[in-house]
Amino acid sequence: MFVLDSRLQQDTLLLGDYPLCSLLLMNDVQYPWFILVPRREAVSELFQLDAVDQLQLWQETNSLAEVLKDCFAADKMNVATLGNVVSQLHMHVIVRRRNDVAWPAPVWGKYPAQPYSAEQLVALKARLRLILTEGFCFAEG
């Protein structure tokens, strides 16, 4: 049975689901920072997914990164699995801009997260509803 890691639950907001992955939003308004988590039990590495799931993860990652790059006018898309703190397999898809507070350094560790306000979150979700269409199901709320 799939259970989302408690650290991801604490730091993110659930946006909805692709066929394989749950899509989370890092609760930090400084960057459009998304996380894809395959809904598979006890998986910490890409190679632990079967071939079909590996392909699906890459398709979902690439699709998301492509629409986010255009929607948020990214200078660079950062896409990575790290898992040094959270071992559950998860893919970071982060929109980077030359004018963001951490550029060109990594987004984690240097600047404390600034949570979304209710208004900012509503606006972001409305924007995402326009671009996340094929194969995506939004969470309630």
C-alpha positions as CSV (number, residue, x, y, z in Angstrom):
1,M,0.0,0.0,0.0
2,F,1.4,3.4,-1.0
3,V,2.0,5.9,1.7
4,L,3.4,9.4,1.1
5,D,6.6,10.1,3.2
6,S,5.7,12.3,6.2
7,R,8.3,14.9,5.2
8,L,6.7,15.3,1.8
9,Q,3.3,15.6,3.5
10,Q,4.6,18.3,5.8
11,D,6.4,20.4,3.1
12,T,4.0,20.1,0.2
13,L,0.5,20.5,-1.0
14,L,-1.2,17.8,-3.1
15,L,-2.4,19.1,-6.5
16,G,-3.6,15.9,-7.9
17,D,-2.6,12.7,-9.8
18,Y,-1.2,11.6,-13.1
19,P,-1.7,7.9,-14.0
20,L,1.5,6.9,-12.0
21,C,2.5,9.9,-9.9
22,S,0.9,12.2,-7.4
23,L,1.8,15.8,-8.1
24,L,2.8,17.9,-5.2
25,L,3.6,21.6,-4.9
26,M,6.4,22.5,-2.5
27,N,4.9,25.1,-0.2
28,D,7.4,27.8,-1.1
29,V,6.2,30.8,-3.1
30,Q,9.8,31.7,-4.1
31,Y,9.9,29.1,-6.8
32,P,7.4,27.2,-8.9
33,W,8.6,23.9,-7.4
34,F,6.8,20.6,-8.1
35,I,7.4,17.1,-7.0
36,L,6.2,13.9,-8.7
37,V,5.9,10.8,-6.5
38,P,5.2,7.4,-8.1
39,R,2.4,5.8,-6.2
40,R,4.4,2.6,-5.6
41,E,5.1,1.0,-2.3
42,A,8.7,0.9,-0.9
43,V,10.5,2.4,-3.9
44,S,13.5,4.6,-3.3
45,E,15.4,4.3,-6.6
46,L,14.4,4.7,-10.3
47,F,15.7,1.2,-11.1
48,Q,13.2,-0.3,-8.6
49,L,10.3,0.6,-10.9
50,D,9.5,-1.9,-13.6
51,A,10.1,-0.8,-17.2
52,V,6.5,0.3,-17.8
53,D,6.6,2.5,-14.7
54,Q,10.0,4.0,-15.6
55,L,8.7,5.0,-19.0
56,Q,5.5,6.5,-17.4
57,L,7.5,8.5,-14.9
58,W,9.7,10.0,-17.6
59,Q,6.6,10.8,-19.7
60,E,4.9,12.5,-16.8
61,T,8.1,14.3,-15.8
62,N,8.8,15.6,-19.4
63,S,5.2,16.6,-20.0
64,L,5.1,18.5,-16.7
65,A,8.5,20.2,-17.3
66,E,7.6,21.3,-20.8
67,V,4.3,23.0,-19.8
68,L,5.8,24.6,-16.7
69,K,8.8,26.0,-18.7
70,D,6.4,27.8,-21.1
71,C,3.8,28.8,-18.5
72,F,6.3,30.3,-16.0
73,A,8.9,31.6,-18.6
74,A,11.7,29.5,-17.1
75,D,15.3,30.3,-17.8
76,K,16.1,26.7,-16.8
77,M,14.2,23.7,-15.6
78,N,15.8,21.7,-12.8
79,V,14.7,18.1,-12.9
80,A,16.2,15.6,-10.5
81,T,15.8,12.7,-8.0
82,L,18.0,13.1,-5.0
83,G,16.5,11.4,-2.0
84,N,19.2,12.2,0.5
85,V,16.7,13.4,3.1
86,V,13.5,11.7,1.8
87,S,14.3,8.3,0.6
88,Q,10.9,7.7,-1.1
89,L,11.4,8.1,-4.9
90,H,10.3,11.5,-5.9
91,M,11.2,13.7,-8.9
92,H,11.8,17.4,-8.4
93,V,10.6,19.6,-11.3
94,I,11.6,23.2,-10.5
95,V,11.2,26.3,-12.6
96,R,14.3,28.4,-12.3
97,R,14.7,32.1,-13.3
98,R,17.7,34.2,-13.3
99,N,16.0,36.6,-10.9
100,D,15.0,34.0,-8.3
101,V,16.5,34.5,-4.8
102,A,18.8,31.4,-5.1
103,W,20.0,31.7,-8.7
104,P,22.2,30.1,-9.8
105,A,22.6,28.0,-6.6
106,P,20.3,25.1,-5.6
107,V,16.9,26.1,-4.2
108,W,17.1,24.1,-1.0
109,G,19.0,24.9,2.2
110,K,19.9,28.6,1.7
111,Y,16.6,30.4,1.9
112,P,13.8,29.5,4.3
113,A,10.6,28.5,2.6
114,Q,7.9,31.2,2.3
115,P,4.5,29.4,2.3
116,Y,1.9,30.3,-0.2
117,S,-0.9,32.6,1.0
118,A,-4.5,31.4,0.4
119,E,-4.8,33.9,-2.4
120,Q,-1.5,32.9,-4.1
121,L,-2.5,29.3,-3.9
122,V,-5.9,29.9,-5.5
123,A,-4.2,31.9,-8.3
124,L,-1.6,29.2,-8.9
125,K,-4.2,26.4,-9.0
126,A,-6.3,28.4,-11.5
127,R,-3.2,28.9,-13.7
128,L,-2.4,25.2,-13.5
129,R,-5.9,24.2,-14.5
130,L,-5.3,25.8,-17.8
131,I,-2.1,23.9,-18.6
132,L,-2.4,20.6,-16.9
133,T,-4.9,18.7,-18.9
134,E,-4.0,15.4,-20.5
135,G,-4.0,12.5,-18.0
136,F,-4.1,14.8,-15.0
137,C,-6.8,14.7,-12.3
138,F,-6.9,17.6,-9.8
139,A,-7.3,16.9,-6.1
140,E,-10.4,18.2,-4.4
141,G,-10.1,21.6,-2.7
